[in-house]
Amino acid sequence: MHTWTAKDLEVKPITRQAADRVILNGHYSGKVVKNSQLHFGVFLGGSLRGALQFGPPMDRSKILGLVRDAPWESVLELNRMWLADDLPRNGESRSIGVACRMIAKHAPQVKWVVSFADGTQCGDGTIYRASGFILTAIKESENLARLQDGRVVHKMTLESQGARAQPFLDGRSYYDVTGGRYDFTGFCKAIGATVIPGFQFRYIRFLDPTWRSRLTVPEIRFEDIPPAARMIRGQRVGP
């Protein structure tokens, strides 16, 4: 019987449609980011078992300032990733590493990649640390809410579609509930949703190592992650 290892994983470009199907079926958010531009499939034994999607960061003004004199085309965000749970150990870090090396080779204008780990739903970013990313921010997050039926919704998703009718609101929109305001807390109270407390972690990987000296924010040592912020799948693991 063959024992698969992370080295058996094949990472290669796939169509947006194929990547979207993987993410929609597996990712905890149940959503894709519409401005994703690069799509990689993770294959094992010829079977598509995961996907990674990269695109321009959603909030340009906050991201560009993290790296001095960084033009817009120099950065991508790893905005969605999902791999099947039964893939070999270290499959996530290997897949990220291969995808980043392919981007560096074929899109040399891209000098760095930013991504975010959501401790509320996933963890504090162990796979990013294993993939050569630098931790640059930890902040408390109250951007996710659990609906009464168990589904989880994100503040950004709701507020970016404020006027759109939502099925879980019986056809009402976010603005209908909030009176046209950006009021996530009030929204949650009004519909009986529960805000999920947790932490968000920002990571950066420099595809061009010489750009690391351009970082404008402090690097945070992994051992300095506060115990209260150490999380795996939304559960604290620190004392």
Residue pairs with C-beta under 8 A, 6 or more apart in sequence:
4 44
4 45
4 87
4 88
5 88
5 89
6 87
6 88
6 89
6 90
6 91
6 93
6 94
7 94
8 44
8 45
8 88
9 42
9 43
9 44
9 87
9 88
9 91
9 94
9 95
9 98
10 42
10 43
10 44
11 40
11 41
11 42
11 43
11 52
11 94
11 95
11 98
11 99
11 102
12 40
12 41
12 43
13 38
13 39
13 40
13 41
13 102
14 39
14 40
14 41
14 48
14 51
15 39
16 36
16 39
18 39
18 41
18 48
18 51
19 32
19 36
19 39
19 40
19 41
19 51
19 52
19 53
20 32
22 41
22 48
22 50
22 51
22 82
23 31
23 32
23 51
23 53
23 80
23 82
24 30
24 31
24 32
26 50
26 82
26 84
27 80
27 81
27 82
28 121
28 122
28 152
29 80
29 121
29 152
29 154
30 151
31 157
32 53
32 80
33 53
33 55
33 58
33 79
33 80
35 55
35 56
35 58
36 53
36 54
36 55
36 79
36 80
37 54
37 55
37 56
37 76
38 53
38 54
38 55
38 76
38 99
38 103
38 107
39 51
39 52
39 53
39 54
40 51
40 52
40 53
40 54
40 95
40 98
40 99
40 102
41 48
41 50
41 51
42 48
42 49
42 50
42 51
42 52
42 83
42 87
42 91
42 95
43 49
44 87
44 88
49 83
49 84
49 87
50 81
50 82
50 83
50 84
50 87
50 91
50 95
51 80
51 81
51 82
52 78
52 80
52 81
52 95
52 96
52 99
53 78
53 79
53 80
53 81
54 76
54 77
54 78
54 79
54 99
54 103
54 113
55 76
55 77
55 79
56 72
56 75
56 76
56 77
57 63
57 75
57 76
57 77
57 114
58 77
58 79
58 156
60 72
63 75
63 77
63 114
64 70
64 72
64 75
65 216
66 114
66 136
66 204
66 215
66 216
66 217
67 74
67 75
67 111
67 112
67 204
67 211
67 214
67 215
67 216
68 214
68 215
68 216
69 214
70 111
70 112
70 211
70 214
73 109
73 110
74 109
74 110
74 111
74 112
74 211
75 110
75 111
75 112
75 113
75 114
76 103
76 110
76 113
76 114
77 113
77 114
77 115
78 96
78 113
78 114
78 115
79 115
81 92
81 95
81 96
83 91
83 92
83 95
90 130
92 127
92 130
92 131
93 127
93 130
93 131
96 127
96 128
96 131
97 131
97 132
100 113
100 131
100 132
100 205
100 207
103 110
103 113
103 207
104 110
104 207
104 208
110 207
111 206
111 207
111 208
111 211
112 204
112 205
112 206
112 207
112 208
112 211
113 133
113 204
113 205
113 207
114 202
114 203
114 204
115 128
115 133
115 202
115 203
115 205
116 200
116 201
116 202
116 203
117 123
117 124
117 125
117 128
117 200
117 201
117 203
118 141
118 144
118 198
118 200
118 201
119 141
119 198
119 199
119 200
119 201
119 229
119 231
119 234
120 141
120 144
120 196
120 197
120 198
120 199
120 200
120 231
120 234
121 144
121 152
121 198
121 233
121 234
122 233
122 234
123 231
123 232
123 233
124 199
124 201
124 225
124 229
124 230
124 231
124 232
125 133
125 135
125 201
125 203
126 232
128 135
128 201
128 203
128 205
129 135
129 203
129 222
131 205
132 205
133 203
133 204
133 205
134 203
134 204
134 205
134 206
134 212
134 215
134 219
135 201
135 202
135 203
135 219
135 220
135 221
135 222
135 225
136 202
136 203
136 204
136 215
136 217
136 218
136 219
136 220
137 200
137 201
137 202
137 217
137 220
138 199
138 200
138 201
138 202
138 220
138 225
138 226
138 229
139 199
139 200
140 197
140 198
140 199
140 200
141 197
141 198
141 199
141 200
142 184
142 185
142 195
142 196
142 197
143 154
143 155
143 156
143 184
143 200
144 152
144 153
144 154
144 155
144 195
144 196
144 198
145 152
145 153
145 155
145 184
145 188
145 193
145 194
145 195
145 196
146 152
146 193
146 194
146 196
147 153
147 168
147 191
147 193
148 191
148 192
148 193
149 168
151 168
152 196
153 168
153 193
155 184
158 166
158 174
158 184
158 187
159 174
159 182
159 184
161 173
161 174
162 173
162 174
162 175
162 182
163 173
163 174
163 175
164 173
164 174
165 171
165 172
165 173
166 172
166 173
166 174
169 176
169 177
169 191
174 187
175 181
177 187
177 190
177 191
178 186
178 187
178 190
184 195
185 195
187 193
188 194
188 195
196 234
198 231
198 234
199 228
199 229
199 231
201 225
201 229
204 215
206 212
226 238
227 236
227 238
227 239
228 236
228 238
229 238
230 236
230 237
230 238
231 237
